[in-house]
Amino acid sequence: MVDSSPISGGHHIYLGEHYVIRFMKIGFAGLGLMGSRIAKRLPGPGDELILWDRTHSKALDLASGIPGSSATSDLRGMEPADVVFVMVRDSPATLSVVSAIPKTGKIIVNLATILPSDSLQILSAVESGGGRFVDAPVVGSTPAAEEGKLLVLASGDENVIRELEPPLSRIGASIYMGPVPSGAYAKLTANLILSEVTEALAEALEFAGRAGLDMGKVAAVINASPYRNAYFDLKLDRMLRGEFSPQFPLDLMHKDLKYVTRSAQDLGAYIPLAALAEQVFGDAERAGCARDDLSAVYRFLESCCGRAPPRVNE
């Protein structure tokens, strides 16, 4: 059964208790490292894509390579869209972008890491404007975005999220977390673990290097140990070789840690390691590692000791 009642525009197929959008006009705002990769994967056959970025040339360049897409220099150009995905740097940028998007009859989806309190503020603003809001921050860095293997932490009305199954399935797997701001809290939880695991690995390598150990053998120990994990497989060799091109920029992790500690204060949660991680990542950002990968916290720890990171033999 085809019906267009849930959202103006597009075609929708009624499946039992909910509608699934099949042909959509998709808006996407924010074409940075993650956003540009996600935007490419969202449209399916027959879908249209409207792209926006503060740097208009990014939208023009990306649109030129995606059939059925166009670029707009004004967020009001999202008017024809059925759903608008937003992937910008932080809470203030997300609030600003969402405020400028026409909302009536639309689903607005946030994919970025923002404060839970701001997620609630956006929910209120979108609903007041006649739209519906899904907060769906994603877990994963640029390789996962490129391959469509992100983890989407969706929160909001579950029926609305079901309508978005086709595009969301193209960027990864989804877990329904509950009402807004459950997704925001879940993403901060995930990034708290990520930051502390990264710092622990960096400190272990710094300690081993200072002790004069063969770093190739240290890597062999880690890889043979029960605490080896997929994240270490992704980062360990890169860290030892001094390869810090950004998959997840360090300054964004520092931003997320500030959101964690602020939210922890609001919740009354005692998480002392988070405060220490925020301090270390902040120091690394100020030391010049801002746009390097978050694993460059290792290089920062090394520089504190006045020596370059050791290299494994090629």
Buried (B, 14 or more C-beta within 10 A) or exposed (E): EEEEEBBEBBEBEEEEEBBBBBBBBBBBBBBBBBBBBBBBBBBBEEBBBBBBBBEBEBBBBBBEEBEEBBBBEEBEBBBBBBBBBBBBBBBEBBBEBBEEBBBEBBBBBBBBBBBBBBBBBBBEBBEEBEBBBBBBBBBBBBEBBBEBEBBBBBBBBEEBBBBBBBBBBBBBEBEBBEEBBBBBBBBBBBBBEBBBBBBEBBBBBBEBBEEEBEBEEBBEEBEEEEEEEEBBEBBBEBBBEBEBEBBBBBBBBBBBBBBBBBBBEEEEEEBEEBBEBBEBBBBBBEBEBBBBBBBBBBBBBBBEEEEEBBEBEE
